[in-house]
Amino acid sequence: MSHDKKNSFAVEEVFNGLGIPWGMAFLSDNKIIISQKDGQIGLLKLKEKELTWLENTPSVYHNGQGGLLDVAVADNYAQTGWVYFTYSKQTGNKSATTLARAKLKNNSLTDWQDLLVSQSSEKTTRHYGSRITFDENGHVFFSIGDRGHRPNAQDRSNHAGAILRLNLDGSIPKDNPFSGQKNILSEIWSYGHRNPQGLFYDKKMNRLWSIEHGPRGGDEINLIQAGKNYGWPVISYGQEYWGPVNVGEDTHREGMEQPVKFYVPSIAPSSLLIYSGKAFPQWQGDLFSGALKLQHLNRVVINSELKAVAEERLLTSFGERIRCVVESPEGWIYFSTDSGRILRIKPK
């Protein structure tokens, strides 16, 4: 166990020896389900430190940034038993981000349903998104990147570069912003996104937040509103990989949303959490994200005017790509790393 002198918390390893644990979700106080990028799905009992690999898992397209992505459960999990997944699915010689759900029975998955094989098929193996979150009104949101083809993000006749909203059974809510509009896919909730790998619905404030990868610079935290255009690739705070040239036309444009915060240089954010627990009252309402490239846990303070007023970089000497961040029932922060570890932050 290591201690952070400046902050009153301890970091404790929970488990190691995994592949890349892309997503995590608490099924109970003692049980976490883990989605591993290579397609394996594990059930970890915390007190026993016992990991069971589930059987009957789906075939995923594990290539480049593709694979088994997020795993999440809605508040009604105890009643319904549904566990939700996003993954990249092979579609001919291409692949597409897919939302699915299944149930758990005797350490095996049953009743697997692909709820939406999204219209985001590309031959590239990058920018799949994809995180999952739920509101309290029976909806599931999930994010899809532009799939490495920038024009996708402004083209609403495909799902790439968008955040989608569905009913929990995969049907399309009638009050979606583009429902029934010609040449626009009705699942789209917002668009103009590059690669949102963090998505979180703040149930206390009824707000949907995302964090997404920019190119060189220009990672963004966005407050997501129905029907809005978040600008990629027309506006961006990032630069091209090949040289000191700004991406897009400018940083602002009428009819396109501004981020609540942007990062230059990029931290390469993955996962997003709005902290609400009792273990760290001083952090309530703060946004936490893992950083892949800059290897730390990123904390952002948002004020009542929804402005980002402070940022703190925790665990900077930790030297790990932090992939997923979730809150436990006790209000501890659990996070996974690309080196195959699961750790937790708890009060000293």
Summary of the structure (lengths in Angstrom):
residues: 348
radius of gyration: 18.9
end to end distance: 10.2
largest distance: 57.4
contacts: 1212
relative contact order: 0.13
helix: 3%
strand: 46%
